[in-house]
Amino acid sequence: MGLQELNMDFEMEEIDCPICKGSRGNRFHLEGSFQMVRCPSCQFIFLNPRPTLVSLLRFYQEYLPEEGSSIELWERTMRPVFYRAANLLEQHRGTGRVLDVGTGFGFFLAEMRKRGWEAAGVEISQKAMVYARDVLGLTLLSGPLEKADLPDNHFDAVTAFYVIEHLSDPMDFLGECHRILKPGGFLLMRYPHTTPIKNFLHFFGIKNRLYDLPAHLSDFSPKTIQECLKRSGFGKCEHLIGGYTLPGDLGKRTSSVLFGGLAEALFRLSGKKLLFPGVSKTVLAVKEKRM
């Protein structure tokens, strides 16, 4: 869902590159009246101009569905990705204390709690917080993360599913994740990687709204994610496909299964080296232990 679909009035602002601050970027792709630009210095792709923070916070109060059936569909859509992520953290850490940022209705946290983790979340949508607290009995803090006032070196794992592309300042977010993680703790993020498909469709003159502008503020590649994590103090990173979603819409579901399954197969066949362009990806980064 984008801001346009809600017919919202919002203010826009021009910015410098959120990663290197070196440029306002050169026009890269258009979606209606919105444009993604590419920084000539660091090659980061971001929306410019973009909605102000006040506009975005207002928008995210309406971003998630309200009907029970839509909430259940949301859970079924994300279940395969949540399950794979839970397995990955269990494999690396066993159990511990996990914080899920942008937790939505709380389905991932419920899975982690079932596996024995001490689970808490941060969310800015009030309707999502009410559901997670009242229906699932979860502990949630009002976001954004940078204002949650969490202690240093507190969590064994921090997770964020489809969050970083929505953030005005991704570097501040990554720095805060690093601060609240224990040494040896893990940051697991899921993010879309849309630009390769946009480039392909643009070559054939096929119009689309795959960036979901202006809801998404940026588009990360594995290389950019790696560089941002390194700048934020993280050490070893593991990149993987991490499963795929199962949308309710038949066409989207078929596409997700087809390309997600292909991406997973190529990833395994390549010895976990090939990350198929254009599909969503998962990264697991570690906060190195002090010497």
Beta strands, then each sheet from edge to edge (+ up, - down):
strand 1: 12-13
strand 2: 26-31
strand 3: 34-38
strand 4: 45-47
strand 5: 50-51
strand 6: 97-101
strand 7: 118-123
strand 8: 139-142
strand 9: 155-161
strand 10: 181-191
strand 11: 218-219
strand 12: 237-240
strand 13: 281-286
sheet 1: 1+ 5-
sheet 2: 2+ 3- 4+ 11-
sheet 3: 8+ 7+ 6+ 9+ 10+ 13- 12+
end
